[in-house]
Amino acid sequence: MPAFQIKIIETGECFPCNSGQSVLEGMVQLGRRGIPLGCRGGACGVCKVEVVTGNLVRKVMSRSHVSEEDEKNGRVLACRISPGSDLDLHVIGGMRRSVCKQESDQTSSK
C-alpha cells in the first residue's frame, strides 16, 4: 500500500498514512499525547477534520456528526477516511483544542 503525506495546517506537522489506513490511525503515529481518539468508529464525532486538498476514500459516517453539506465541503471524520493522495487538513472537531494547544505550548517553550 502506498503511503501518503498528511499535513495538519494548524501545526504544520506532517505524518505518513497508508491507503486503507484511517487518517486518525496515521495521526496517532505522531506520538503526541492528548490527541483524543474517541470511539474510532464514527459515532462520537471527536475527530472531525476539514480536508482542504487531496483525494480521500470515505466510509459511512453518522449524519448526527457529518451532514451532507459538511461532507460536500470536505468536513469529515478522520476515523472514517483514508487517503487516496497527499492531504492537507484543518482540525475542527473536539481534538482541535488539544492539537492547537500542544502547538502553542511547544512554541512558548522555545
Phi and psi in radians as a Rosetta constraint file:
Dihedral C 1 N 2 CA 2 C 2 CIRCULARHARMONIC -1.260 0.35
Dihedral N 2 CA 2 C 2 N 3 CIRCULARHARMONIC 2.556 0.35
Dihedral C 2 N 3 CA 3 C 3 CIRCULARHARMONIC -1.722 0.35
Dihedral N 3 CA 3 C 3 N 4 CIRCULARHARMONIC 2.401 0.35
Dihedral C 3 N 4 CA 4 C 4 CIRCULARHARMONIC -1.989 0.35
Dihedral N 4 CA 4 C 4 N 5 CIRCULARHARMONIC 2.760 0.35
Dihedral C 4 N 5 CA 5 C 5 CIRCULARHARMONIC -1.664 0.35
Dihedral N 5 CA 5 C 5 N 6 CIRCULARHARMONIC 2.270 0.35
Dihedral C 5 N 6 CA 6 C 6 CIRCULARHARMONIC -1.964 0.35
Dihedral N 6 CA 6 C 6 N 7 CIRCULARHARMONIC 2.247 0.35
Dihedral C 6 N 7 CA 7 C 7 CIRCULARHARMONIC -1.977 0.35
Dihedral N 7 CA 7 C 7 N 8 CIRCULARHARMONIC 2.249 0.35
Dihedral C 7 N 8 CA 8 C 8 CIRCULARHARMONIC -1.567 0.35
Dihedral N 8 CA 8 C 8 N 9 CIRCULARHARMONIC 1.927 0.35
Dihedral C 8 N 9 CA 9 C 9 CIRCULARHARMONIC -1.045 0.35
Dihedral N 9 CA 9 C 9 N 10 CIRCULARHARMONIC -0.719 0.35
Dihedral C 9 N 10 CA 10 C 10 CIRCULARHARMONIC -1.051 0.35
Dihedral N 10 CA 10 C 10 N 11 CIRCULARHARMONIC -0.598 0.35
Dihedral C 10 N 11 CA 11 C 11 CIRCULARHARMONIC -1.926 0.35
Dihedral N 11 CA 11 C 11 N 12 CIRCULARHARMONIC -0.271 0.35
Dihedral C 11 N 12 CA 12 C 12 CIRCULARHARMONIC 1.363 0.35
Dihedral N 12 CA 12 C 12 N 13 CIRCULARHARMONIC 0.017 0.35
Dihedral C 12 N 13 CA 13 C 13 CIRCULARHARMONIC -1.286 0.35
Dihedral N 13 CA 13 C 13 N 14 CIRCULARHARMONIC 2.496 0.35
Dihedral C 13 N 14 CA 14 C 14 CIRCULARHARMONIC -2.135 0.35
Dihedral N 14 CA 14 C 14 N 15 CIRCULARHARMONIC 2.583 0.35
Dihedral C 14 N 15 CA 15 C 15 CIRCULARHARMONIC -2.553 0.35
Dihedral N 15 CA 15 C 15 N 16 CIRCULARHARMONIC 2.628 0.35
Dihedral C 15 N 16 CA 16 C 16 CIRCULARHARMONIC -1.395 0.35
Dihedral N 16 CA 16 C 16 N 17 CIRCULARHARMONIC 2.595 0.35
Dihedral C 16 N 17 CA 17 C 17 CIRCULARHARMONIC -2.587 0.35
Dihedral N 17 CA 17 C 17 N 18 CIRCULARHARMONIC 2.199 0.35
Dihedral C 17 N 18 CA 18 C 18 CIRCULARHARMONIC -1.354 0.35
Dihedral N 18 CA 18 C 18 N 19 CIRCULARHARMONIC 2.638 0.35
Dihedral C 18 N 19 CA 19 C 19 CIRCULARHARMONIC -1.106 0.35
Dihedral N 19 CA 19 C 19 N 20 CIRCULARHARMONIC 2.446 0.35
Dihedral C 19 N 20 CA 20 C 20 CIRCULARHARMONIC 1.566 0.35
Dihedral N 20 CA 20 C 20 N 21 CIRCULARHARMONIC -0.227 0.35
Dihedral C 20 N 21 CA 21 C 21 CIRCULARHARMONIC -1.746 0.35
Dihedral N 21 CA 21 C 21 N 22 CIRCULARHARMONIC 2.446 0.35
Dihedral C 21 N 22 CA 22 C 22 CIRCULARHARMONIC -1.215 0.35
Dihedral N 22 CA 22 C 22 N 23 CIRCULARHARMONIC 2.602 0.35
Dihedral C 22 N 23 CA 23 C 23 CIRCULARHARMONIC -1.046 0.35
Dihedral N 23 CA 23 C 23 N 24 CIRCULARHARMONIC -0.626 0.35
Dihedral C 23 N 24 CA 24 C 24 CIRCULARHARMONIC -1.082 0.35
Dihedral N 24 CA 24 C 24 N 25 CIRCULARHARMONIC -0.747 0.35
Dihedral C 24 N 25 CA 25 C 25 CIRCULARHARMONIC -1.051 0.35
Dihedral N 25 CA 25 C 25 N 26 CIRCULARHARMONIC -0.718 0.35
Dihedral C 25 N 26 CA 26 C 26 CIRCULARHARMONIC -1.118 0.35
Dihedral N 26 CA 26 C 26 N 27 CIRCULARHARMONIC -0.720 0.35
Dihedral C 26 N 27 CA 27 C 27 CIRCULARHARMONIC -1.085 0.35
Dihedral N 27 CA 27 C 27 N 28 CIRCULARHARMONIC -0.655 0.35
Dihedral C 27 N 28 CA 28 C 28 CIRCULARHARMONIC -1.061 0.35
Dihedral N 28 CA 28 C 28 N 29 CIRCULARHARMONIC -0.531 0.35
Dihedral C 28 N 29 CA 29 C 29 CIRCULARHARMONIC -1.147 0.35
Dihedral N 29 CA 29 C 29 N 30 CIRCULARHARMONIC -0.222 0.35
Dihedral C 29 N 30 CA 30 C 30 CIRCULARHARMONIC -1.095 0.35
Dihedral N 30 CA 30 C 30 N 31 CIRCULARHARMONIC -0.388 0.35
Dihedral C 30 N 31 CA 31 C 31 CIRCULARHARMONIC 1.311 0.35
Dihedral N 31 CA 31 C 31 N 32 CIRCULARHARMONIC 0.308 0.35
Dihedral C 31 N 32 CA 32 C 32 CIRCULARHARMONIC -1.512 0.35
Dihedral N 32 CA 32 C 32 N 33 CIRCULARHARMONIC 2.353 0.35
Dihedral C 32 N 33 CA 33 C 33 CIRCULARHARMONIC -1.316 0.35
Dihedral N 33 CA 33 C 33 N 34 CIRCULARHARMONIC 2.638 0.35
Dihedral C 33 N 34 CA 34 C 34 CIRCULARHARMONIC 1.641 0.35
Dihedral N 34 CA 34 C 34 N 35 CIRCULARHARMONIC -0.040 0.35
Dihedral C 34 N 35 CA 35 C 35 CIRCULARHARMONIC -1.363 0.35
Dihedral N 35 CA 35 C 35 N 36 CIRCULARHARMONIC 1.902 0.35
Dihedral C 35 N 36 CA 36 C 36 CIRCULARHARMONIC -1.184 0.35
Dihedral N 36 CA 36 C 36 N 37 CIRCULARHARMONIC 2.281 0.35
Dihedral C 36 N 37 CA 37 C 37 CIRCULARHARMONIC -1.686 0.35
Dihedral N 37 CA 37 C 37 N 38 CIRCULARHARMONIC -0.384 0.35
Dihedral C 37 N 38 CA 38 C 38 CIRCULARHARMONIC 0.960 0.35
Dihedral N 38 CA 38 C 38 N 39 CIRCULARHARMONIC -2.489 0.35
Dihedral C 38 N 39 CA 39 C 39 CIRCULARHARMONIC -1.482 0.35
Dihedral N 39 CA 39 C 39 N 40 CIRCULARHARMONIC -0.348 0.35
Dihedral C 39 N 40 CA 40 C 40 CIRCULARHARMONIC 1.131 0.35
Dihedral N 40 CA 40 C 40 N 41 CIRCULARHARMONIC 0.235 0.35
Dihedral C 40 N 41 CA 41 C 41 CIRCULARHARMONIC -2.271 0.35
Dihedral N 41 CA 41 C 41 N 42 CIRCULARHARMONIC 0.150 0.35
Dihedral C 41 N 42 CA 42 C 42 CIRCULARHARMONIC 1.605 0.35
Dihedral N 42 CA 42 C 42 N 43 CIRCULARHARMONIC 0.040 0.35
Dihedral C 42 N 43 CA 43 C 43 CIRCULARHARMONIC -1.578 0.35
Dihedral N 43 CA 43 C 43 N 44 CIRCULARHARMONIC -0.373 0.35
Dihedral C 43 N 44 CA 44 C 44 CIRCULARHARMONIC -1.770 0.35
Dihedral N 44 CA 44 C 44 N 45 CIRCULARHARMONIC -0.449 0.35
Dihedral C 44 N 45 CA 45 C 45 CIRCULARHARMONIC 1.397 0.35
Dihedral N 45 CA 45 C 45 N 46 CIRCULARHARMONIC 0.062 0.35
Dihedral C 45 N 46 CA 46 C 46 CIRCULARHARMONIC -1.107 0.35
Dihedral N 46 CA 46 C 46 N 47 CIRCULARHARMONIC -0.561 0.35
Dihedral C 46 N 47 CA 47 C 47 CIRCULARHARMONIC -1.706 0.35
Dihedral N 47 CA 47 C 47 N 48 CIRCULARHARMONIC 0.574 0.35
Dihedral C 47 N 48 CA 48 C 48 CIRCULARHARMONIC -1.189 0.35
Dihedral N 48 CA 48 C 48 N 49 CIRCULARHARMONIC 2.314 0.35
Dihedral C 48 N 49 CA 49 C 49 CIRCULARHARMONIC -2.326 0.35
Dihedral N 49 CA 49 C 49 N 50 CIRCULARHARMONIC 2.858 0.35
Dihedral C 49 N 50 CA 50 C 50 CIRCULARHARMONIC -2.078 0.35
Dihedral N 50 CA 50 C 50 N 51 CIRCULARHARMONIC 1.994 0.35
Dihedral C 50 N 51 CA 51 C 51 CIRCULARHARMONIC -1.431 0.35
Dihedral N 51 CA 51 C 51 N 52 CIRCULARHARMONIC 2.112 0.35
Dihedral C 51 N 52 CA 52 C 52 CIRCULARHARMONIC -1.627 0.35
Dihedral N 52 CA 52 C 52 N 53 CIRCULARHARMONIC -0.750 0.35
Dihedral C 52 N 53 CA 53 C 53 CIRCULARHARMONIC -2.389 0.35
Dihedral N 53 CA 53 C 53 N 54 CIRCULARHARMONIC 2.611 0.35
Dihedral C 53 N 54 CA 54 C 54 CIRCULARHARMONIC 1.944 0.35
Dihedral N 54 CA 54 C 54 N 55 CIRCULARHARMONIC 2.948 0.35
Dihedral C 54 N 55 CA 55 C 55 CIRCULARHARMONIC -1.860 0.35
Dihedral N 55 CA 55 C 55 N 56 CIRCULARHARMONIC 2.482 0.35
Dihedral C 55 N 56 CA 56 C 56 CIRCULARHARMONIC -2.401 0.35
Dihedral N 56 CA 56 C 56 N 57 CIRCULARHARMONIC 2.793 0.35
Dihedral C 56 N 57 CA 57 C 57 CIRCULARHARMONIC -1.883 0.35
Dihedral N 57 CA 57 C 57 N 58 CIRCULARHARMONIC 2.179 0.35
Dihedral C 57 N 58 CA 58 C 58 CIRCULARHARMONIC -1.783 0.35
Dihedral N 58 CA 58 C 58 N 59 CIRCULARHARMONIC 2.493 0.35
Dihedral C 58 N 59 CA 59 C 59 CIRCULARHARMONIC -1.837 0.35
Dihedral N 59 CA 59 C 59 N 60 CIRCULARHARMONIC 2.977 0.35
Dihedral C 59 N 60 CA 60 C 60 CIRCULARHARMONIC -1.060 0.35
Dihedral N 60 CA 60 C 60 N 61 CIRCULARHARMONIC 2.356 0.35
Dihedral C 60 N 61 CA 61 C 61 CIRCULARHARMONIC -2.173 0.35
Dihedral N 61 CA 61 C 61 N 62 CIRCULARHARMONIC 2.567 0.35
Dihedral C 61 N 62 CA 62 C 62 CIRCULARHARMONIC -1.136 0.35
Dihedral N 62 CA 62 C 62 N 63 CIRCULARHARMONIC 2.245 0.35
Dihedral C 62 N 63 CA 63 C 63 CIRCULARHARMONIC -1.202 0.35
Dihedral N 63 CA 63 C 63 N 64 CIRCULARHARMONIC -0.239 0.35
Dihedral C 63 N 64 CA 64 C 64 CIRCULARHARMONIC -1.272 0.35
Dihedral N 64 CA 64 C 64 N 65 CIRCULARHARMONIC -0.301 0.35
Dihedral C 64 N 65 CA 65 C 65 CIRCULARHARMONIC -2.005 0.35
Dihedral N 65 CA 65 C 65 N 66 CIRCULARHARMONIC -0.489 0.35
Dihedral C 65 N 66 CA 66 C 66 CIRCULARHARMONIC -2.331 0.35
Dihedral N 66 CA 66 C 66 N 67 CIRCULARHARMONIC 1.865 0.35
Dihedral C 66 N 67 CA 67 C 67 CIRCULARHARMONIC -1.336 0.35
Dihedral N 67 CA 67 C 67 N 68 CIRCULARHARMONIC 2.947 0.35
Dihedral C 67 N 68 CA 68 C 68 CIRCULARHARMONIC -1.045 0.35
Dihedral N 68 CA 68 C 68 N 69 CIRCULARHARMONIC -0.700 0.35
Dihedral C 68 N 69 CA 69 C 69 CIRCULARHARMONIC -1.113 0.35
Dihedral N 69 CA 69 C 69 N 70 CIRCULARHARMONIC -0.762 0.35
Dihedral C 69 N 70 CA 70 C 70 CIRCULARHARMONIC -0.946 0.35
Dihedral N 70 CA 70 C 70 N 71 CIRCULARHARMONIC -0.895 0.35
Dihedral C 70 N 71 CA 71 C 71 CIRCULARHARMONIC -1.075 0.35
Dihedral N 71 CA 71 C 71 N 72 CIRCULARHARMONIC -0.717 0.35
Dihedral C 71 N 72 CA 72 C 72 CIRCULARHARMONIC -1.077 0.35
Dihedral N 72 CA 72 C 72 N 73 CIRCULARHARMONIC -0.536 0.35
Dihedral C 72 N 73 CA 73 C 73 CIRCULARHARMONIC -1.676 0.35
Dihedral N 73 CA 73 C 73 N 74 CIRCULARHARMONIC 0.241 0.35
Dihedral C 73 N 74 CA 74 C 74 CIRCULARHARMONIC 1.464 0.35
Dihedral N 74 CA 74 C 74 N 75 CIRCULARHARMONIC 0.104 0.35
Dihedral C 74 N 75 CA 75 C 75 CIRCULARHARMONIC -1.560 0.35
Dihedral N 75 CA 75 C 75 N 76 CIRCULARHARMONIC 1.966 0.35
Dihedral C 75 N 76 CA 76 C 76 CIRCULARHARMONIC -2.478 0.35
Dihedral N 76 CA 76 C 76 N 77 CIRCULARHARMONIC 3.056 0.35
Dihedral C 76 N 77 CA 77 C 77 CIRCULARHARMONIC -1.677 0.35
Dihedral N 77 CA 77 C 77 N 78 CIRCULARHARMONIC 2.210 0.35
Dihedral C 77 N 78 CA 78 C 78 CIRCULARHARMONIC -1.054 0.35
Dihedral N 78 CA 78 C 78 N 79 CIRCULARHARMONIC -0.470 0.35
Dihedral C 78 N 79 CA 79 C 79 CIRCULARHARMONIC -1.343 0.35
Dihedral N 79 CA 79 C 79 N 80 CIRCULARHARMONIC -0.220 0.35
Dihedral C 79 N 80 CA 80 C 80 CIRCULARHARMONIC -2.007 0.35
Dihedral N 80 CA 80 C 80 N 81 CIRCULARHARMONIC 0.227 0.35
Dihedral C 80 N 81 CA 81 C 81 CIRCULARHARMONIC -2.271 0.35
Dihedral N 81 CA 81 C 81 N 82 CIRCULARHARMONIC 2.664 0.35
Dihedral C 81 N 82 CA 82 C 82 CIRCULARHARMONIC -2.304 0.35
Dihedral N 82 CA 82 C 82 N 83 CIRCULARHARMONIC 2.697 0.35
Dihedral C 82 N 83 CA 83 C 83 CIRCULARHARMONIC -1.347 0.35
Dihedral N 83 CA 83 C 83 N 84 CIRCULARHARMONIC 2.546 0.35
Dihedral C 83 N 84 CA 84 C 84 CIRCULARHARMONIC -1.972 0.35
Dihedral N 84 CA 84 C 84 N 85 CIRCULARHARMONIC -0.049 0.35
Dihedral C 84 N 85 CA 85 C 85 CIRCULARHARMONIC -2.888 0.35
Dihedral N 85 CA 85 C 85 N 86 CIRCULARHARMONIC -3.113 0.35
Dihedral C 85 N 86 CA 86 C 86 CIRCULARHARMONIC -1.081 0.35
Dihedral N 86 CA 86 C 86 N 87 CIRCULARHARMONIC 2.551 0.35
Dihedral C 86 N 87 CA 87 C 87 CIRCULARHARMONIC -2.242 0.35
Dihedral N 87 CA 87 C 87 N 88 CIRCULARHARMONIC 2.508 0.35
Dihedral C 87 N 88 CA 88 C 88 CIRCULARHARMONIC -1.984 0.35
Dihedral N 88 CA 88 C 88 N 89 CIRCULARHARMONIC 2.321 0.35
Dihedral C 88 N 89 CA 89 C 89 CIRCULARHARMONIC -2.506 0.35
Dihedral N 89 CA 89 C 89 N 90 CIRCULARHARMONIC 2.698 0.35
Dihedral C 89 N 90 CA 90 C 90 CIRCULARHARMONIC -1.758 0.35
Dihedral N 90 CA 90 C 90 N 91 CIRCULARHARMONIC 2.463 0.35
Dihedral C 90 N 91 CA 91 C 91 CIRCULARHARMONIC -1.559 0.35
Dihedral N 91 CA 91 C 91 N 92 CIRCULARHARMONIC 2.070 0.35
Dihedral C 91 N 92 CA 92 C 92 CIRCULARHARMONIC -2.170 0.35
Dihedral N 92 CA 92 C 92 N 93 CIRCULARHARMONIC -0.172 0.35
Dihedral C 92 N 93 CA 93 C 93 CIRCULARHARMONIC -1.553 0.35
Dihedral N 93 CA 93 C 93 N 94 CIRCULARHARMONIC -2.745 0.35
Dihedral C 93 N 94 CA 94 C 94 CIRCULARHARMONIC -1.073 0.35
Dihedral N 94 CA 94 C 94 N 95 CIRCULARHARMONIC -0.347 0.35
Dihedral C 94 N 95 CA 95 C 95 CIRCULARHARMONIC -1.514 0.35
Dihedral N 95 CA 95 C 95 N 96 CIRCULARHARMONIC -0.101 0.35
Dihedral C 95 N 96 CA 96 C 96 CIRCULARHARMONIC -0.986 0.35
Dihedral N 96 CA 96 C 96 N 97 CIRCULARHARMONIC -0.808 0.35
Dihedral C 96 N 97 CA 97 C 97 CIRCULARHARMONIC -1.017 0.35
Dihedral N 97 CA 97 C 97 N 98 CIRCULARHARMONIC -0.812 0.35
Dihedral C 97 N 98 CA 98 C 98 CIRCULARHARMONIC -1.270 0.35
Dihedral N 98 CA 98 C 98 N 99 CIRCULARHARMONIC -0.654 0.35
Dihedral C 98 N 99 CA 99 C 99 CIRCULARHARMONIC -1.153 0.35
Dihedral N 99 CA 99 C 99 N 100 CIRCULARHARMONIC -0.826 0.35
Dihedral C 99 N 100 CA 100 C 100 CIRCULARHARMONIC -1.254 0.35
Dihedral N 100 CA 100 C 100 N 101 CIRCULARHARMONIC -0.597 0.35
Dihedral C 100 N 101 CA 101 C 101 CIRCULARHARMONIC -1.111 0.35
Dihedral N 101 CA 101 C 101 N 102 CIRCULARHARMONIC -0.759 0.35
Dihedral C 101 N 102 CA 102 C 102 CIRCULARHARMONIC -1.085 0.35
Dihedral N 102 CA 102 C 102 N 103 CIRCULARHARMONIC -0.653 0.35
Dihedral C 102 N 103 CA 103 C 103 CIRCULARHARMONIC -1.136 0.35
Dihedral N 103 CA 103 C 103 N 104 CIRCULARHARMONIC -0.776 0.35
Dihedral C 103 N 104 CA 104 C 104 CIRCULARHARMONIC -1.186 0.35
Dihedral N 104 CA 104 C 104 N 105 CIRCULARHARMONIC -0.597 0.35
Dihedral C 104 N 105 CA 105 C 105 CIRCULARHARMONIC -1.112 0.35
Dihedral N 105 CA 105 C 105 N 106 CIRCULARHARMONIC -0.727 0.35
Dihedral C 105 N 106 CA 106 C 106 CIRCULARHARMONIC -1.173 0.35
Dihedral N 106 CA 106 C 106 N 107 CIRCULARHARMONIC -0.677 0.35
Dihedral C 106 N 107 CA 107 C 107 CIRCULARHARMONIC -1.161 0.35
Dihedral N 107 CA 107 C 107 N 108 CIRCULARHARMONIC -0.759 0.35
Dihedral C 107 N 108 CA 108 C 108 CIRCULARHARMONIC -1.255 0.35
Dihedral N 108 CA 108 C 108 N 109 CIRCULARHARMONIC -0.348 0.35
Dihedral C 108 N 109 CA 109 C 109 CIRCULARHARMONIC -1.552 0.35
Dihedral N 109 CA 109 C 109 N 110 CIRCULARHARMONIC -0.037 0.35
